[in-house]
Amino acid sequence: MSSEQSIRRILISEASRHEGETVELAGWLYNLRRSGKICFPQLRDGTGIIQCVAVKSALPEETFEALKNLTQESSFKVRGKLRAEPRAHGGYELDVESAEILQRVSEEDPYPITPKDHGIDFLMDHRHLWLRSRRQHAALRVRHEVIKGIRDYFDSHDFVLVDTPIFTPAACEGTTTLFEVDYFEDEKVYLAQSGQLYSEATAAAFGKVYCFGPTFRAEKSKTRRHLTEFWMVEPEMAFADLEDVKRVGEEMILFVVGRVLENRREDLKALERDVTKLENICGPFHRMSYDDAVLKLQAKGSEIQWGGDFGNTDETLLTEDSDRPVIVDRFPASIKAFYFQPAPERPEVALGVDFIAPEGYGEIIGGGQRIHDLNLLLQRIDDHGLPREAFNWYLDLRRYGSVPHAGFGMGVERFVAWMCGLEHIRETIAFPRMLYRTRP
């Protein structure tokens, strides 16, 4: 075996474990500096960025010229010795011994995203390329950590992941915000806005479950907090009530925030996130009833009246003096879905809860206790004008071993926006779907 064949390819993130070794790296040109008879191509490989040092006198002329004239986002492999360099990005540099150019981006058709400022529409039209930028890359790595943290929390607390369908025959909360899809034999189905009803069924089989997948809302909203396609985690627990939802929601948030701080500080730095805001998040979260929340909002100048739902401005006002999420519970039953359990002592109030994030990021968790009495659930379905036949299977859950149960849903993108300190939710998912954007 030749010495070149025996050189090991590593990831940039592994550089600290191979100091002094001759290795191979593969990636794309992030940036390039030239200084006479030396050039400094910066290579990115998805795990990091490293500066390579190419010296003309140490390389074949053809290799040096190829590296010196590389264009942005050209792909190449490079071999050389790794050495520590505290002044360099990442703390290491690679002294180039050989290189192979895989594809050189044409100067006649250059990489369209340049260091100059671009408008957001241009960047979104080129989202497939914008993902390569350091900021977007960092946001999606934080997203990865958030999702991993969520799964690890539930997996370590005896929840079973049970997937739920995306095609559903009936709406969870009515059909006004659902995408209708033509199915076979002229049947109409909908893209799921929640897996909750199915998770109630699986909770009766496994005790504690969660589903995690894409959900769809056909709301014609253009706010910075809304997407038409987003990912949601939805735990559901048998033998549980509203207090269990508050406890589990708080535990999960603290667990995930801790994971992000532990593993993604460099990404948060790239996003210019004020990490002290995340470090200050601790339990217990502030708690208040909907009644008290309305009074607080009215005192702050909001025009909300009892019975109204919170708008974005209301959610911001509720948390402007808080360094952690605020938990609001016991909402009017009239603004909650048909399946919410009414408060026994006050039936006009539902045992529902919202977790509202600070810094203006709004509701990140919504959930509560479900109706477990068959007759009451039938009444609520009728009150909401929903067809009973669409919920026959769901009603069976109240006929055969019904128990008090509860759960919640948390949208991943809104949570990631909060962690990253992003102004708009569109940067929290690789290819956002919004009211007027379905491409790329």
TORKOL-4160 file (C-alpha; in steps of 0.2 Angstrom, whole numbers, padded with zeros to 4 digits, m for minus):
440
<pt num="1" X="0000" Y="0000" Z="0000"/>
<pt num="2" X="0007" Y="0017" Z="m0005"/>
<pt num="3" X="0009" Y="0031" Z="0008"/>
<pt num="4" X="m0004" Y="0041" Z="m0001"/>
<pt num="5" X="m0017" Y="0027" Z="0000"/>
<pt num="6" X="m0013" Y="0025" Z="0019"/>
<pt num="7" X="m0017" Y="0043" Z="0023"/>
<pt num="8" X="m0033" Y="0044" Z="0033"/>
<pt num="9" X="m0047" Y="0055" Z="0029"/>
<pt num="10" X="m0054" Y="0064" Z="0044"/>
<pt num="11" X="m0067" Y="0077" Z="0048"/>
<pt num="12" X="m0062" Y="0095" Z="0053"/>
<pt num="13" X="m0071" Y="0092" Z="0069"/>
<pt num="14" X="m0058" Y="0078" Z="0073"/>
<pt num="15" X="m0043" Y="0089" Z="0070"/>
<pt num="16" X="m0038" Y="0090" Z="0089"/>
<pt num="17" X="m0036" Y="0071" Z="0089"/>
<pt num="18" X="m0024" Y="0070" Z="0075"/>
<pt num="19" X="m0012" Y="0084" Z="0079"/>
<pt num="20" X="0005" Y="0081" Z="0070"/>
<pt num="21" X="m0002" Y="0068" Z="0058"/>
<pt num="22" X="m0003" Y="0069" Z="0040"/>
<pt num="23" X="m0022" Y="0067" Z="0035"/>
<pt num="24" X="m0034" Y="0070" Z="0021"/>
<pt num="25" X="m0048" Y="0083" Z="0022"/>
<pt num="26" X="m0062" Y="0084" Z="0009"/>
<pt num="27" X="m0074" Y="0099" Z="0007"/>
<pt num="28" X="m0078" Y="0116" Z="m0001"/>
<pt num="29" X="m0069" Y="0132" Z="m0002"/>
<pt num="30" X="m0076" Y="0144" Z="0011"/>
<pt num="31" X="m0064" Y="0158" Z="0008"/>
<pt num="32" X="m0046" Y="0161" Z="0001"/>
<pt num="33" X="m0032" Y="0173" Z="0005"/>
<pt num="34" X="m0016" Y="0175" Z="m0006"/>
<pt num="35" X="0000" Y="0183" Z="0000"/>
<pt num="36" X="0014" Y="0182" Z="m0013"/>
<pt num="37" X="0021" Y="0164" Z="m0014"/>
<pt num="38" X="0008" Y="0158" Z="0000"/>
<pt num="39" X="m0011" Y="0155" Z="m0001"/>
<pt num="40" X="m0023" Y="0151" Z="0012"/>
<pt num="41" X="m0038" Y="0141" Z="0006"/>
<pt num="42" X="m0051" Y="0139" Z="0020"/>
<pt num="43" X="m0060" Y="0122" Z="0018"/>
<pt num="44" X="m0077" Y="0118" Z="0026"/>
<pt num="45" X="m0084" Y="0101" Z="0027"/>
<pt num="46" X="m0100" Y="0102" Z="0037"/>
<pt num="47" X="m0092" Y="0099" Z="0054"/>
<pt num="48" X="m0081" Y="0115" Z="0054"/>
<pt num="49" X="m0069" Y="0126" Z="0044"/>
<pt num="50" X="m0050" Y="0125" Z="0044"/>
<pt num="51" X="m0037" Y="0136" Z="0036"/>
<pt num="52" X="m0025" Y="0127" Z="0024"/>
<pt num="53" X="m0007" Y="0134" Z="0021"/>
<pt num="54" X="m0001" Y="0131" Z="0003"/>
<pt num="55" X="0017" Y="0136" Z="0000"/>
<pt num="56" X="0023" Y="0138" Z="m0018"/>
<pt num="57" X="0040" Y="0131" Z="m0015"/>
<pt num="58" X="0034" Y="0115" Z="m0006"/>
<pt num="59" X="0021" Y="0110" Z="m0020"/>
<pt num="60" X="0021" Y="0106" Z="m0038"/>
<pt num="61" X="0018" Y="0122" Z="m0048"/>
<pt num="62" X="0002" Y="0115" Z="m0055"/>
<pt num="63" X="m0005" Y="0111" Z="m0038"/>
<pt num="64" X="m0001" Y="0128" Z="m0031"/>
<pt num="65" X="m0009" Y="0137" Z="m0045"/>
<pt num="66" X="m0024" Y="0127" Z="m0044"/>
<pt num="67" X="m0026" Y="0131" Z="m0026"/>
<pt num="68" X="m0022" Y="0149" Z="m0028"/>
<pt num="69" X="m0035" Y="0151" Z="m0041"/>
<pt num="70" X="m0049" Y="0142" Z="m0033"/>
<pt num="71" X="m0066" Y="0150" Z="m0034"/>
<pt num="72" X="m0079" Y="0151" Z="m0019"/>
<pt num="73" X="m0088" Y="0134" Z="m0016"/>
<pt num="74" X="m0076" Y="0124" Z="m0027"/>
<pt num="75" X="m0075" Y="0106" Z="m0021"/>
<pt num="76" X="m0058" Y="0098" Z="m0017"/>
<pt num="77" X="m0047" Y="0086" Z="m0007"/>
<pt num="78" X="m0032" Y="0091" Z="0002"/>
<pt num="79" X="m0018" Y="0081" Z="0011"/>
<pt num="80" X="m0005" Y="0088" Z="0024"/>
<pt num="81" X="0001" Y="0089" Z="0042"/>
<pt num="82" X="m0010" Y="0096" Z="0055"/>
<pt num="83" X="m0003" Y="0108" Z="0068"/>
<pt num="84" X="m0010" Y="0118" Z="0082"/>
<pt num="85" X="m0012" Y="0136" Z="0078"/>
<pt num="86" X="m0021" Y="0146" Z="0092"/>
<pt num="87" X="m0024" Y="0161" Z="0080"/>
<pt num="88" X="m0033" Y="0151" Z="0067"/>
<pt num="89" X="m0051" Y="0148" Z="0067"/>
<pt num="90" X="m0054" Y="0131" Z="0076"/>
<pt num="91" X="m0036" Y="0131" Z="0083"/>
<pt num="92" X="m0028" Y="0121" Z="0069"/>
<pt num="93" X="m0020" Y="0123" Z="0052"/>
<pt num="94" X="m0016" Y="0111" Z="0039"/>
<pt num="95" X="0001" Y="0112" Z="0029"/>
<pt num="96" X="m0003" Y="0107" Z="0012"/>
<pt num="97" X="0007" Y="0093" Z="0004"/>
<pt num="98" X="m0005" Y="0088" Z="m0010"/>
<pt num="99" X="m0022" Y="0092" Z="m0017"/>
<pt num="100" X="m0035" Y="0086" Z="m0029"/>
<pt num="101" X="m0048" Y="0098" Z="m0036"/>
<pt num="102" X="m0065" Y="0089" Z="m0039"/>
<pt num="103" X="m0075" Y="0103" Z="m0047"/>
<pt num="104" X="m0070" Y="0121" Z="m0049"/>
<pt num="105" X="m0084" Y="0133" Z="m0050"/>
<pt num="106" X="m0084" Y="0143" Z="m0066"/>
<pt num="107" X="m0079" Y="0162" Z="m0065"/>
<pt num="108" X="m0092" Y="0164" Z="m0079"/>
<pt num="109" X="m0106" Y="0157" Z="m0068"/>
<pt num="110" X="m0099" Y="0161" Z="m0050"/>
<pt num="111" X="m0107" Y="0156" Z="m0034"/>
<pt num="112" X="m0122" Y="0168" Z="m0032"/>
<pt num="113" X="m0121" Y="0172" Z="m0014"/>
<pt num="114" X="m0106" Y="0184" Z="m0011"/>
<pt num="115" X="m0100" Y="0193" Z="0004"/>
<pt num="116" X="m0111" Y="0208" Z="0000"/>
<pt num="117" X="m0128" Y="0211" Z="0007"/>
<pt num="118" X="m0142" Y="0202" Z="m0002"/>
<pt num="119" X="m0161" Y="0204" Z="0001"/>
<pt num="120" X="m0171" Y="0191" Z="0010"/>
<pt num="121" X="m0181" Y="0187" Z="m0006"/>
<pt num="122" X="m0164" Y="0183" Z="m0015"/>
<pt num="123" X="m0158" Y="0173" Z="m0001"/>
<pt num="124" X="m0174" Y="0163" Z="0001"/>
<pt num="125" X="m0174" Y="0160" Z="m0018"/>
<pt num="126" X="m0157" Y="0153" Z="m0016"/>
<pt num="127" X="m0160" Y="0144" Z="0000"/>
<pt num="128" X="m0152" Y="0128" Z="m0007"/>
<pt num="129" X="m0136" Y="0137" Z="m0007"/>
<pt num="130" X="m0139" Y="0149" Z="0007"/>
<pt num="131" X="m0138" Y="0134" Z="0019"/>
<pt num="132" X="m0120" Y="0134" Z="0016"/>
<pt num="133" X="m0117" Y="0150" Z="0025"/>
<pt num="134" X="m0110" Y="0150" Z="0043"/>
<pt num="135" X="m0125" Y="0158" Z="0051"/>
<pt num="136" X="m0138" Y="0146" Z="0043"/>
<pt num="137" X="m0127" Y="0131" Z="0046"/>
<pt num="138" X="m0126" Y="0136" Z="0064"/>
<pt num="139" X="m0145" Y="0138" Z="0066"/>
<pt num="140" X="m0148" Y="0120" Z="0059"/>
<pt num="141" X="m0135" Y="0113" Z="0070"/>
<pt num="142" X="m0144" Y="0120" Z="0085"/>
<pt num="143" X="m0160" Y="0113" Z="0078"/>
<pt num="144" X="m0152" Y="0096" Z="0077"/>
<pt num="145" X="m0147" Y="0097" Z="0095"/>
<pt num="146" X="m0164" Y="0103" Z="0100"/>
<pt num="147" X="m0172" Y="0088" Z="0092"/>
<pt num="148" X="m0159" Y="0076" Z="0099"/>
<pt num="149" X="m0162" Y="0083" Z="0116"/>
<pt num="150" X="m0181" Y="0081" Z="0115"/>
<pt num="151" X="m0179" Y="0063" Z="0110"/>
<pt num="152" X="m0167" Y="0060" Z="0124"/>
<pt num="153" X="m0178" Y="0067" Z="0137"/>
<pt num="154" X="m0193" Y="0057" Z="0132"/>
<pt num="155" X="m0183" Y="0041" Z="0129"/>
<pt num="156" X="m0175" Y="0042" Z="0146"/>
<pt num="157" X="m0192" Y="0045" Z="0155"/>
<pt num="158" X="m0201" Y="0029" Z="0148"/>
<pt num="159" X="m0210" Y="0037" Z="0134"/>
<pt num="160" X="m0212" Y="0026" Z="0118"/>
<pt num="161" X="m0211" Y="0034" Z="0101"/>
<pt num="162" X="m0226" Y="0029" Z="0091"/>
<pt num="163" X="m0228" Y="0038" Z="0074"/>
<pt num="164" X="m0245" Y="0044" Z="0069"/>
<pt num="165" X="m0252" Y="0046" Z="0051"/>
<pt num="166" X="m0250" Y="0062" Z="0040"/>
<pt num="167" X="m0266" Y="0058" Z="0030"/>
<pt num="168" X="m0281" Y="0059" Z="0042"/>
<pt num="169" X="m0299" Y="0057" Z="0038"/>
<pt num="170" X="m0305" Y="0070" Z="0051"/>
<pt num="171" X="m0299" Y="0086" Z="0058"/>
<pt num="172" X="m0292" Y="0088" Z="0076"/>
<pt num="173" X="m0299" Y="0105" Z="0078"/>
<pt num="174" X="m0311" Y="0108" Z="0063"/>
<pt num="175" X="m0306" Y="0109" Z="0045"/>
<pt num="176" X="m0304" Y="0128" Z="0042"/>
<pt num="177" X="m0285" Y="0127" Z="0044"/>
<pt num="178" X="m0282" Y="0110" Z="0035"/>
<pt num="179" X="m0275" Y="0106" Z="0018"/>
<pt num="180" X="m0287" Y="0095" Z="0009"/>
<pt num="181" X="m0280" Y="0081" Z="m0002"/>
<pt num="182" X="m0288" Y="0070" Z="m0015"/>
<pt num="183" X="m0287" Y="0052" Z="m0010"/>
<pt num="184" X="m0292" Y="0036" Z="m0019"/>
<pt num="185" X="m0310" Y="0033" Z="m0025"/>
<pt num="186" X="m0314" Y="0052" Z="m0024"/>
<pt num="187" X="m0311" Y="0051" Z="m0005"/>
<pt num="188" X="m0305" Y="0067" Z="0004"/>
<pt num="189" X="m0292" Y="0067" Z="0017"/>
<pt num="190" X="m0282" Y="0080" Z="0026"/>
<pt num="191" X="m0264" Y="0083" Z="0030"/>
<pt num="192" X="m0262" Y="0081" Z="0049"/>
<pt num="193" X="m0262" Y="0097" Z="0059"/>
<pt num="194" X="m0258" Y="0086" Z="0075"/>
<pt num="195" X="m0255" Y="0068" Z="0079"/>
<pt num="196" X="m0264" Y="0070" Z="0096"/>
<pt num="197" X="m0280" Y="0060" Z="0093"/>
<pt num="198" X="m0269" Y="0045" Z="0088"/>
<pt num="199" X="m0257" Y="0048" Z="0102"/>
<pt num="200" X="m0272" Y="0047" Z="0114"/>
<pt num="201" X="m0275" Y="0029" Z="0107"/>
<pt num="202" X="m0257" Y="0024" Z="0108"/>
<pt num="203" X="m0256" Y="0031" Z="0126"/>
<pt num="204" X="m0270" Y="0019" Z="0131"/>
<pt num="205" X="m0259" Y="0005" Z="0124"/>
<pt num="206" X="m0242" Y="0010" Z="0131"/>
<pt num="207" X="m0245" Y="0022" Z="0145"/>
<pt num="208" X="m0233" Y="0036" Z="0140"/>
<pt num="209" X="m0230" Y="0040" Z="0121"/>
<pt num="210" X="m0224" Y="0054" Z="0110"/>
<pt num="211" X="m0225" Y="0057" Z="0091"/>
<pt num="212" X="m0213" Y="0068" Z="0082"/>
<pt num="213" X="m0216" Y="0073" Z="0064"/>
<pt num="214" X="m0221" Y="0086" Z="0051"/>
<pt num="215" X="m0238" Y="0094" Z="0054"/>
<pt num="216" X="m0247" Y="0106" Z="0042"/>
<pt num="217" X="m0258" Y="0122" Z="0046"/>
<pt num="218" X="m0267" Y="0131" Z="0032"/>
<pt num="219" X="m0268" Y="0147" Z="0041"/>
<pt num="220" X="m0265" Y="0162" Z="0029"/>
<pt num="221" X="m0253" Y="0170" Z="0041"/>
<pt num="222" X="m0238" Y="0180" Z="0036"/>
<pt num="223" X="m0231" Y="0183" Z="0054"/>
<pt num="224" X="m0213" Y="0179" Z="0058"/>
<pt num="225" X="m0219" Y="0165" Z="0070"/>
<pt num="226" X="m0229" Y="0155" Z="0057"/>
<pt num="227" X="m0225" Y="0141" Z="0044"/>
<pt num="228" X="m0237" Y="0131" Z="0034"/>
<pt num="229" X="m0227" Y="0115" Z="0037"/>
<pt num="230" X="m0218" Y="0112" Z="0053"/>
<pt num="231" X="m0212" Y="0099" Z="0065"/>
<pt num="232" X="m0220" Y="0095" Z="0081"/>
<pt num="233" X="m0217" Y="0084" Z="0096"/>
<pt num="234" X="m0233" Y="0078" Z="0105"/>
<pt num="235" X="m0232" Y="0068" Z="0121"/>
<pt num="236" X="m0247" Y="0060" Z="0128"/>
<pt num="237" X="m0249" Y="0052" Z="0145"/>
<pt num="238" X="m0262" Y="0040" Z="0153"/>
<pt num="239" X="m0267" Y="0043" Z="0171"/>
<pt num="240" X="m0261" Y="0061" Z="0170"/>
<pt num="241" X="m0269" Y="0078" Z="0172"/>
<pt num="242" X="m0265" Y="0097" Z="0169"/>
<pt num="243" X="m0252" Y="0097" Z="0183"/>
<pt num="244" X="m0242" Y="0083" Z="0174"/>
<pt num="245" X="m0242" Y="0093" Z="0158"/>
<pt num="246" X="m0235" Y="0108" Z="0167"/>
<pt num="247" X="m0222" Y="0097" Z="0176"/>
<pt num="248" X="m0216" Y="0087" Z="0160"/>
<pt num="249" X="m0216" Y="0103" Z="0149"/>
<pt num="250" X="m0205" Y="0112" Z="0161"/>
<pt num="251" X="m0193" Y="0098" Z="0164"/>
<pt num="252" X="m0191" Y="0095" Z="0145"/>
<pt num="253" X="m0188" Y="0113" Z="0141"/>
<pt num="254" X="m0175" Y="0115" Z="0155"/>
<pt num="255" X="m0167" Y="0098" Z="0148"/>
<pt num="256" X="m0166" Y="0104" Z="0130"/>
<pt num="257" X="m0159" Y="0122" Z="0135"/>
<pt num="258" X="m0146" Y="0113" Z="0145"/>
<pt num="259" X="m0141" Y="0102" Z="0130"/>
<pt num="260" X="m0140" Y="0117" Z="0118"/>
<pt num="261" X="m0129" Y="0127" Z="0130"/>
<pt num="262" X="m0118" Y="0112" Z="0133"/>
<pt num="263" X="m0115" Y="0107" Z="0115"/>
<pt num="264" X="m0119" Y="0121" Z="0104"/>
<pt num="265" X="m0110" Y="0136" Z="0111"/>
<pt num="266" X="m0099" Y="0139" Z="0095"/>
<pt num="267" X="m0115" Y="0139" Z="0085"/>
<pt num="268" X="m0123" Y="0151" Z="0096"/>
<pt num="269" X="m0108" Y="0162" Z="0095"/>
<pt num="270" X="m0109" Y="0162" Z="0076"/>
<pt num="271" X="m0127" Y="0167" Z="0078"/>
<pt num="272" X="m0122" Y="0181" Z="0089"/>
<pt num="273" X="m0134" Y="0174" Z="0102"/>
<pt num="274" X="m0134" Y="0182" Z="0120"/>
<pt num="275" X="m0131" Y="0166" Z="0129"/>
<pt num="276" X="m0133" Y="0174" Z="0146"/>
<pt num="277" X="m0152" Y="0175" Z="0141"/>
<pt num="278" X="m0152" Y="0156" Z="0140"/>
<pt num="279" X="m0141" Y="0153" Z="0155"/>
<pt num="280" X="m0153" Y="0163" Z="0166"/>
<pt num="281" X="m0167" Y="0150" Z="0161"/>
<pt num="282" X="m0171" Y="0140" Z="0177"/>
<pt num="283" X="m0186" Y="0133" Z="0186"/>
<pt num="284" X="m0198" Y="0135" Z="0192"/>
<pt num="285" X="m0206" Y="0144" Z="0178"/>
<pt num="286" X="m0218" Y="0159" Z="0182"/>
<pt num="287" X="m0236" Y="0153" Z="0183"/>
<pt num="288" X="m0253" Y="0162" Z="0182"/>
<pt num="289" X="m0271" Y="0159" Z="0177"/>
<pt num="290" X="m0279" Y="0165" Z="0162"/>
<pt num="291" X="m0289" Y="0177" Z="0173"/>
<pt num="292" X="m0274" Y="0184" Z="0180"/>
<pt num="293" X="m0265" Y="0186" Z="0163"/>
<pt num="294" X="m0280" Y="0196" Z="0156"/>
<pt num="295" X="m0279" Y="0208" Z="0171"/>
<pt num="296" X="m0260" Y="0210" Z="0169"/>
<pt num="297" X="m0262" Y="0213" Z="0150"/>
<pt num="298" X="m0276" Y="0226" Z="0153"/>
<pt num="299" X="m0265" Y="0235" Z="0166"/>
<pt num="300" X="m0252" Y="0235" Z="0152"/>
<pt num="301" X="m0263" Y="0243" Z="0140"/>
<pt num="302" X="m0270" Y="0228" Z="0130"/>
<pt num="303" X="m0288" Y="0229" Z="0124"/>
<pt num="304" X="m0290" Y="0210" Z="0127"/>
<pt num="305" X="m0306" Y="0205" Z="0136"/>
<pt num="306" X="m0310" Y="0189" Z="0146"/>
<pt num="307" X="m0314" Y="0176" Z="0133"/>
<pt num="308" X="m0302" Y="0182" Z="0120"/>
<pt num="309" X="m0287" Y="0173" Z="0114"/>
<pt num="310" X="m0269" Y="0180" Z="0116"/>
<pt num="311" X="m0262" Y="0189" Z="0101"/>
<pt num="312" X="m0243" Y="0190" Z="0097"/>
<pt num="313" X="m0242" Y="0207" Z="0106"/>
<pt num="314" X="m0251" Y="0200" Z="0121"/>
<pt num="315" X="m0239" Y="0186" Z="0123"/>
<pt num="316" X="m0224" Y="0198" Z="0122"/>
<pt num="317" X="m0232" Y="0209" Z="0135"/>
<pt num="318" X="m0235" Y="0194" Z="0147"/>
<pt num="319" X="m0216" Y="0189" Z="0147"/>
<pt num="320" X="m0207" Y="0206" Z="0145"/>
<pt num="321" X="m0203" Y="0206" Z="0163"/>
<pt num="322" X="m0198" Y="0188" Z="0164"/>
<pt num="323" X="m0181" Y="0179" Z="0160"/>
<pt num="324" X="m0190" Y="0162" Z="0158"/>
<pt num="325" X="m0206" Y="0155" Z="0151"/>
<pt num="326" X="m0222" Y="0160" Z="0158"/>
<pt num="327" X="m0235" Y="0146" Z="0161"/>
<pt num="328" X="m0254" Y="0151" Z="0159"/>
<pt num="329" X="m0268" Y="0139" Z="0162"/>
<pt num="330" X="m0286" Y="0137" Z="0163"/>
<pt num="331" X="m0292" Y="0146" Z="0147"/>
<pt num="332" X="m0310" Y="0149" Z="0142"/>
<pt num="333" X="m0317" Y="0133" Z="0135"/>
<pt num="334" X="m0325" Y="0143" Z="0121"/>
<pt num="335" X="m0307" Y="0146" Z="0113"/>
<pt num="336" X="m0301" Y="0128" Z="0116"/>
<pt num="337" X="m0303" Y="0113" Z="0105"/>
<pt num="338" X="m0318" Y="0101" Z="0109"/>
<pt num="339" X="m0307" Y="0088" Z="0118"/>
<pt num="340" X="m0302" Y="0099" Z="0132"/>
<pt num="341" X="m0307" Y="0094" Z="0150"/>
<pt num="342" X="m0318" Y="0107" Z="0158"/>
<pt num="343" X="m0313" Y="0112" Z="0176"/>
<pt num="344" X="m0325" Y="0103" Z="0188"/>
<pt num="345" X="m0328" Y="0118" Z="0198"/>
<pt num="346" X="m0330" Y="0130" Z="0184"/>
<pt num="347" X="m0335" Y="0122" Z="0168"/>
<pt num="348" X="m0333" Y="0137" Z="0157"/>
<pt num="349" X="m0315" Y="0136" Z="0159"/>
<pt num="350" X="m0304" Y="0122" Z="0151"/>
<pt num="351" X="m0290" Y="0113" Z="0159"/>
<pt num="352" X="m0278" Y="0119" Z="0146"/>
<pt num="353" X="m0261" Y="0127" Z="0147"/>
<pt num="354" X="m0249" Y="0137" Z="0136"/>
<pt num="355" X="m0230" Y="0140" Z="0139"/>
<pt num="356" X="m0225" Y="0157" Z="0133"/>
<pt num="357" X="m0207" Y="0160" Z="0129"/>
<pt num="358" X="m0198" Y="0176" Z="0134"/>
<pt num="359" X="m0190" Y="0189" Z="0122"/>
<pt num="360" X="m0206" Y="0190" Z="0111"/>
<pt num="361" X="m0205" Y="0172" Z="0105"/>
<pt num="362" X="m0223" Y="0168" Z="0110"/>
<pt num="363" X="m0231" Y="0151" Z="0113"/>
<pt num="364" X="m0220" Y="0136" Z="0112"/>
<pt num="365" X="m0231" Y="0123" Z="0121"/>
<pt num="366" X="m0249" Y="0121" Z="0121"/>
<pt num="367" X="m0259" Y="0107" Z="0129"/>
<pt num="368" X="m0269" Y="0101" Z="0143"/>
<pt num="369" X="m0280" Y="0088" Z="0150"/>
<pt num="370" X="m0292" Y="0078" Z="0139"/>
<pt num="371" X="m0310" Y="0074" Z="0141"/>
<pt num="372" X="m0311" Y="0056" Z="0147"/>
<pt num="373" X="m0330" Y="0054" Z="0149"/>
<pt num="374" X="m0339" Y="0048" Z="0134"/>
<pt num="375" X="m0355" Y="0057" Z="0136"/>
<pt num="376" X="m0346" Y="0074" Z="0139"/>
<pt num="377" X="m0335" Y="0071" Z="0124"/>
<pt num="378" X="m0351" Y="0067" Z="0113"/>
<pt num="379" X="m0358" Y="0083" Z="0119"/>
<pt num="380" X="m0343" Y="0093" Z="0115"/>
<pt num="381" X="m0342" Y="0086" Z="0097"/>
<pt num="382" X="m0360" Y="0091" Z="0095"/>
<pt num="383" X="m0357" Y="0109" Z="0102"/>
<pt num="384" X="m0343" Y="0111" Z="0089"/>
<pt num="385" X="m0353" Y="0105" Z="0075"/>
<pt num="386" X="m0342" Y="0091" Z="0071"/>
<pt num="387" X="m0348" Y="0074" Z="0063"/>
<pt num="388" X="m0349" Y="0060" Z="0076"/>
<pt num="389" X="m0346" Y="0047" Z="0063"/>
<pt num="390" X="m0328" Y="0054" Z="0059"/>
<pt num="391" X="m0324" Y="0051" Z="0077"/>
<pt num="392" X="m0331" Y="0034" Z="0080"/>
<pt num="393" X="m0314" Y="0026" Z="0083"/>
<pt num="394" X="m0309" Y="0041" Z="0095"/>
<pt num="395" X="m0325" Y="0038" Z="0105"/>
<pt num="396" X="m0320" Y="0020" Z="0107"/>
<pt num="397" X="m0306" Y="0026" Z="0118"/>
<pt num="398" X="m0319" Y="0032" Z="0131"/>
<pt num="399" X="m0329" Y="0016" Z="0129"/>
<pt num="400" X="m0315" Y="0004" Z="0133"/>
<pt num="401" X="m0305" Y="0008" Z="0149"/>
<pt num="402" X="m0305" Y="0027" Z="0148"/>
<pt num="403" X="m0294" Y="0035" Z="0161"/>
<pt num="404" X="m0289" Y="0054" Z="0164"/>
<pt num="405" X="m0275" Y="0058" Z="0152"/>
<pt num="406" X="m0266" Y="0073" Z="0146"/>
<pt num="407" X="m0253" Y="0079" Z="0134"/>
<pt num="408" X="m0246" Y="0094" Z="0124"/>
<pt num="409" X="m0238" Y="0099" Z="0108"/>
<pt num="410" X="m0222" Y="0109" Z="0105"/>
<pt num="411" X="m0217" Y="0116" Z="0088"/>
<pt num="412" X="m0198" Y="0113" Z="0085"/>
<pt num="413" X="m0196" Y="0128" Z="0074"/>
<pt num="414" X="m0202" Y="0141" Z="0086"/>
<pt num="415" X="m0192" Y="0133" Z="0100"/>
<pt num="416" X="m0176" Y="0134" Z="0089"/>
<pt num="417" X="m0179" Y="0152" Z="0085"/>
<pt num="418" X="m0180" Y="0156" Z="0103"/>
<pt num="419" X="m0163" Y="0146" Z="0106"/>
<pt num="420" X="m0155" Y="0155" Z="0092"/>
<pt num="421" X="m0162" Y="0172" Z="0095"/>
<pt num="422" X="m0168" Y="0173" Z="0077"/>
<pt num="423" X="m0180" Y="0186" Z="0071"/>
<pt num="424" X="m0189" Y="0175" Z="0059"/>
<pt num="425" X="m0194" Y="0157" Z="0060"/>
<pt num="426" X="m0190" Y="0154" Z="0042"/>
<pt num="427" X="m0171" Y="0151" Z="0046"/>
<pt num="428" X="m0175" Y="0137" Z="0058"/>
<pt num="429" X="m0179" Y="0124" Z="0045"/>
<pt num="430" X="m0169" Y="0119" Z="0029"/>
<pt num="431" X="m0183" Y="0123" Z="0017"/>
<pt num="432" X="m0197" Y="0133" Z="0025"/>
<pt num="433" X="m0215" Y="0133" Z="0018"/>
<pt num="434" X="m0224" Y="0149" Z="0020"/>
<pt num="435" X="m0240" Y="0157" Z="0013"/>
<pt num="436" X="m0231" Y="0163" Z="m0003"/>
<pt num="437" X="m0216" Y="0152" Z="m0003"/>
<pt num="438" X="m0216" Y="0133" Z="m0008"/>
<pt num="439" X="m0199" Y="0134" Z="m0018"/>
<pt num="440" X="m0185" Y="0128" Z="m0018"/>
